[in-house]
Amino acid sequence: MAEPDKQGHARLVIFESNAFGHDGPYGGQISMARLDGKRATSLQTIVGGLNDPSSGVLFGNRVYYIESKYGLLFKSKDDAQIPRDVPFSVQSVGLPE
């Protein structure tokens, strides 16, 4: 959970890993829900096109997350898209206001 936004709504960050690959290898995303009591008032994608964002942490107005690329490492050797020496990356993105 992030700090409440300017309107006082709680914010929940959701890490969607695309575990079943329905959207291709880069179908994962991170979303933020604004909460008012027991219901979500909005759902917004913060960052998309990820290859399995596995977890993250909120710090200030940023979310730091790990993007796992292990699934890509086990694909065909002929695929030039495979990150051979980076099994994961740590990135950050600012939270929307």
C-alpha positions in Angstrom: 0.0 0.0 0.0 1.2 3.5 -0.9 0.6 6.7 1.0 -2.9 8.1 0.3 -3.2 10.3 -2.7 -4.1 14.0 -2.6 -7.8 13.2 -2.3 -7.1 10.9 0.7 -7.7 7.6 -1.2 -5.6 4.6 -0.3 -3.5 3.2 -3.2 -2.7 -0.5 -3.7 0.1 -1.5 -6.2 -0.5 -4.8 -8.0 2.3 -6.9 -9.7 0.8 -8.9 -12.6 3.3 -11.5 -13.8 1.6 -12.9 -16.9 2.4 -16.4 -15.5 0.4 -18.1 -18.2 1.8 -16.2 -21.2 -1.5 -15.2 -22.7 -0.1 -11.9 -23.9 3.3 -13.2 -25.1 6.6 -13.0 -23.1 6.1 -9.3 -22.3 2.5 -9.3 -21.0 3.3 -8.5 -17.4 2.5 -5.2 -15.8 2.3 -3.2 -12.6 -1.0 -1.5 -11.8 -2.3 0.8 -9.1 -5.8 0.7 -7.6 -7.2 3.7 -5.8 -9.3 2.5 -2.9 -12.2 4.2 -1.1 -13.2 2.1 1.8 -13.7 -1.5 0.6 -14.0 -0.7 -3.1 -11.6 0.3 -5.9 -12.5 3.6 -7.5 -10.0 3.2 -10.3 -7.4 0.9 -11.8 -4.4 2.4 -13.7 -1.5 0.6 -15.4 1.8 2.2 -14.1 4.1 0.2 -16.4 3.4 -2.5 -19.0 5.3 -4.7 -21.4 7.2 -6.5 -18.6 8.5 -10.0 -18.6 7.3 -11.2 -15.2 7.5 -8.4 -12.6 7.9 -10.7 -9.6 7.9 -8.3 -6.7 8.6 -4.8 -5.6 8.7 -2.2 -2.8 7.2 1.2 -2.4 9.6 4.0 -1.3 8.3 7.6 -1.2 6.5 8.2 -4.5 8.3 5.4 -6.4 7.8 1.7 -6.8 11.0 -0.3 -7.2 10.5 -3.7 -8.8 12.3 -6.8 -10.0 11.6 -7.9 -13.6 12.5 -11.6 -13.8 13.8 -12.8 -17.2 14.3 -16.4 -16.4 11.6 -17.5 -18.8 13.5 -15.9 -21.7 16.7 -17.6 -20.7 15.3 -21.0 -21.4 14.0 -20.3 -24.9 15.7 -21.4 -28.1 19.4 -20.5 -28.4 18.7 -19.0 -31.8 16.5 -16.2 -30.3 18.5 -13.0 -30.3 16.0 -11.5 -27.8 17.3 -13.6 -24.9 19.2 -11.5 -22.4 22.1 -13.9 -21.9 23.8 -12.3 -18.9 20.9 -10.6 -17.2 18.5 -13.1 -15.5 16.7 -10.2 -13.9 16.7 -6.4 -13.6 15.8 -3.9 -10.9 13.9 -0.8 -12.1 11.8 1.9 -10.6 8.9 4.1 -11.8 7.2 7.1 -10.2 3.7 6.6 -8.8 0.9 8.6 -10.5 -0.5 11.5 -8.5 
